[in-house]
Amino acid sequence: MVRLIGLALIRSVALSFVTLVIKVKFPRVRQITTKEFAQWLEQKTKPQPLLLDARTQVEYNVSHLKAAQRIDPTEPNLSQCLTVAKETPIVVYCSVGYRSARVAEQIQIQGFSRVFNLSGGIFQWANEKRPVFKDDHSAKLIHPYNATWAKLLRSDAVMGQ
């Protein structure tokens, strides 16, 4: 029991450190916490954001957030992929927030004004036991990106464990 609590604490501190590094590297990108984002989704009277998944197709196919659209982060002109008004709220996420922060920054540069990066990404979301989906069905596993990054995920959420 103590070991599990210790591992959860280490995982939490490590993910917090990663999110801090991302904030420093991308200072112009607005961050939204998983708690703030979950509350936003619950407010049906508030305009719902366009949700973009900046992970690979393989990662997305394992699971993703509900209603997320995958976007290719290597696309040189991301704004051409977006068919929404420049004022539309957009939330971008990836595994921990690095790739999505880069995408969010590019989208902001291309004129979109309400862009947010999901702090901690899908890993933080899953670690809080929030729902993820494969197609339209509830899923339990998250693609870990690689073995190193898998250590930031709850062990019962890691694909292939």
N, C-alpha and C positions, 0 to 999 in steps of 0.2 A: 504494500500500500504506500509506504513512504517513498519507495523507488518510483512508483507511478506519479506521485505528486511531484517528486524531484524532476522527473523527465518532463512533465507538463510545464513546470516552472522554467526549466532551461529552454524548452521550445518557445514559450511565450516571450522570454527575454531576447532570444535570438531573433525571433520574428520582429519584435519591437525595434531591435537594432537595425535590421534590414530596412524597415519602413523609415527610420530616421535617416539613414544614408540616402534613401530615395528622395526624401524631402529636401535634403541638402543639395543633391545633384540636380533636382528639377524644381528650383524655388518658385518658378512662375506657375507651376501646375497646382491647381487647387485639389486638396485631398478631401475625401469624404470617408468617414469611418464606416465599418460594417453596421454598427448600431444606427448611425444617422441614416444610412442607406435603407436599412430594413424599415425604419420609421417612415421614411419617404414613401416607400412602396405601399405601406399600409394606409397612407393618406390618399384615398381615391379622388378627393376633390382637388388635389394638387396635380399639375401636369406631370405625367409620368415620363421618365427619361428614356432616351434611346440607350439601350445597354449593349456595349460592344465588348466582345471577348477577343483579346489580342494574343491569344495562345495559338499554337499550331493546330492544324486540322486534327491530328492524332489526339492531342490533349482535349480538344473540344468534343471529339466523338466519345470520349470516356464519360464526361459529364460537364455541365455548364450551369450557369444561373438561369432561372426561368426567363424566357423571352429574349435571351441574349442572341445577338447576331455575331458571327465570327467575322473579324476583319483581318486582312493580311497586313501585319505590321511592316512588311518589306515593300509594300506598295508605295512608290515615290510620291504620288499625289493622292493622299487619302481623301481629300475633300470630294474628289470625283466619285468615290465609292459611297458617299453620303447623299441621300436624296431628301434631306430634311432642311428646314430653314436654319439659318445661322444662329438664331436665338433658341433653338430647341435644346433643352437640357440633355447632356450626353454624359454617361458614366462609362468609363473604360476600366477593364480589369484584366489581369493575367494571373499567374501563379501567386506572386508576392507583391507585385506592383511596379516592377522595374520596366518591363516591356510596355505595360499599359501607360506608365508615366511618359515614356518616350512618344508613344502614339498620341496621348492627350496633348503633349506639347506641340506636336506637328499639326494636329487639328486646330489648336488655338492659333498657331501662326497662320493658318489658312483661313482665319476669320470667324471661327465659331467661338461664341462668347461665353457659353455656359457649360464648360467642360470640366469634369471631375475625374480624378483617379481614385479607384477603390483601394484605400489604404490596407495593406496586408493581403489584397487580392482574394482569390478563391480559397487559398490556404487558410486565411484568417476566418473567412466565412464558414468553411467546413469545420475548422477547429471549434467554432462556437455552435456547432451542430445545427446550422441553418440549412435549408433545403437546397439540394442540387438535383439536376435532371439530366436524363439521357433521352433525347427526343422529347416526348411529352410525359415521360414516366419518371417517378422519383428514383433517384440513384443514391448509392452509398459511397462509391469510390471516386477518388480524384486522381488524375494523372500526376505523378510526382515531379515531372520534368526530368529529373535524374536522381540517382541515389543520394547525392549530397543534399539536394533541396528537399528530398522526401523526409529528412529529419525534422523539418519544420511543420510537418503534418501529423495529426493524430495517427497512430499506427493502424487503427481500424479503418481509416479512410484512405490509406495508400493502396493504389492499384498494384497488384503483383506481390503483396506481402502475405 
